[in-house]
Amino acid sequence: MNIVLASNNVGKLKECRAILAPLGFTLSTQSELNVPEAPEPYGTFVENALTKARHAAQLTGLPALADDSGLCVHALRGAPGVRSARYAGENVSDARNNQQLIADLALHEDKSAYYYCVLVYLRHADDPQPVIAEGVWHGEIIANPRGEGGFGYDPHFYLPELGKTAAELDPQQKNQLSHRGKALRLLLEKLS
């Protein structure tokens, strides 16, 4: 089945393809299909994901899968949250977002955080019953980055039970544990 992924994020595409490809799903990014990015004006993950999925489905005529995810830090009242990719401003690097996060968290004792992912699958643009799945991955933020894998905040997202950051995990292990991996498995369960 051909599906458009309503994202241009290479990291998300890799993770989604790794889980969906063995099940017969072919994933194309919206940029491969000449679909511009949809605005993400909402304060919740689910509203943004639904908007992105509907936009991609309307412009391609294909079923669409949208992910809206981010890092939520307890001491920062859920920030960066839906603004995770733009935490330090528009069009900034992961490194700049991480610097902003570490600076904002420096005076807080509580370093607990979680990654959150919501996936929205639309069979078509006017689908009245979107399939929605979510996943959560708990950890804590460390000041000094570790690991070369992953993307985003992964080098600072520490998993105490493993003694590693998300960036130190191999891709298969990350897909088993991550918020996105959990949400994708739940989505597949719902679709079946």
N, C-alpha and C positions, 0 to 999 in steps of 0.2 A: 504494500500500500504506500502510495506517495503522499507525503505530508510536508507542508511548509512549516519550518521553524521560524516563528516570528521573533527572530533575533539575528544579530550579526556577530554575536560574541563567540569567538572561536573556541574558547574553553567550554562554554555551555554546549556547543555543537558536538565537540569531541565526547563529552560525557553522555549526552543523549544518544548519539550514534552508537556508542559502545554498548549501551543497554538495549536499544531498539533494533539495531541491524540484525542481530541473530534471530529475531522474531519475525523477520520479513518486512520490516518497515524501512522505507527509503526516505531519508530526511534531506531536504534542501533548505538552505538559509534563504531568507527573504531577499537578500542582496543578489543571490544567484538567479533569482526570478525577477530582478529589477523592481523590487518593492521597497519604497522608502520606509524609513523607520516611522513608527506611529508615535505621537506624543504620549507622554506618561504623566498626565497632570494630577493624578489622584494621590491621596494620602494613604491608600491601602494597596497591598500587593495584589489582591484579587481583582480590584477594579482595573488596575493597570494591565494585568495579564489578560483579562477579558477584552479590553480595548485593543491590545496588540493582536490577539488571535483573530478578532473580528476584522480588523484592518487587513491582515494578511490573507484571510479567506476571501474577503470581498475582492481584492485585487488579483488573486490568482485563480479563484474558482476551486481551489483544493481544500481538503481538510487542513486545519491549522492547529499547531501546538504552540502555546506561549508559556513562557516561564517568567515569573517575576520573583526575584529572590534577593536576599540581602543579609547583611550582618546586623543583628540587634544586640546592643550592649545594655545590660541592666542599669549600670551606673549613669548612663547617658540617656535614660528614659526611652530606650528603644532605638536611638540613633546608632549608626547612620540609617538603618531601616530602608525605606523605599528609595532613599537618596544614596544608597551605598556606592553606586558607580560614579556619582557626582558629588561625593561628600566634601571634597576640597574645592569644588567648582566644576563648571562645564568643561568637557574635553580635557580632563587631567589624567595623568597616569595612575596606575595602581600604586606606584611608589609614593606619589603625592597624597593619595587618599589614606595610605597607611601612616604616613607622617602626621597627617591631621588627626587620625584616630589616636595614635600614641600620645600626641600632645594633649588632646582633650581628656584622655583617660589618666594622665600622669598624676593628678592630685586625688584620684579615687582609689580606695583600697579594694573595692569590689571590682574584679576583672572578669567576672563571669559574663558569658555571651552565648549567643546561639545563631546559627545560620538558619534561615527560614526560606522555604521555597513553596510557591503555589504554582501548579500547572493547570492550564485551562486548555481543553481539547474541544474544538468545534468541528462537527461533521461538515458544516457549510456555514456561510456568513450569517444566515438567519436561524441557525440552530437554537430552538427555544429551550433546550436542555443541555447546556454545556457540561462536560464532564470535568469535575474539579477535584484535584488531589493536592495534598500538602505534606510536607516533610519538615522535620526539625532535627538539628544536630547541635548538641550542647558541647561547650568547651570553655576556654578562657583565653584572654588576650595576653600575650607576652610582648615585652618591649623590643626585644632583639629578634629579628627574623631568623627563621631556620628552614632550610630545605629549598630545593630548586623546582619542585613540581607545582602543580595547581596554578591558580591565578587569583587575582583579587587580594583578599585579606588572608589567604591560606598560610603564608609564612609566619603570621602572627597568631593564628588560631590554633591554640595548644589543646591537645587531648590528654588530660592527666592519666587516664587509664592505660594509654598506650605509650606515654612518655615521648610523644612526637607531635609535631605540628601537622596540619593537613597537607602542607607542602612537602613533608617528608614521607608521605604514604605513596605506595605505588598506585597507579590509576585504578587497577582492579579493586584494591582494598578501599580506596577512596569511594568508588562507586557503590560499594557494599554499605558503607557507613554514612555517607553524606545525605544531607537534606534533599538534594536533587535525586539521588539514587532511591531514597525512600519514597519520594513523591512519584517517581516514574514507575516503581513497582506497584504502588497503590493504584495509579492510573491504569496500568495494564490489567490489574485485577478487576477494576470497575468496568473496563471496556470488554473484558471477556464475559 
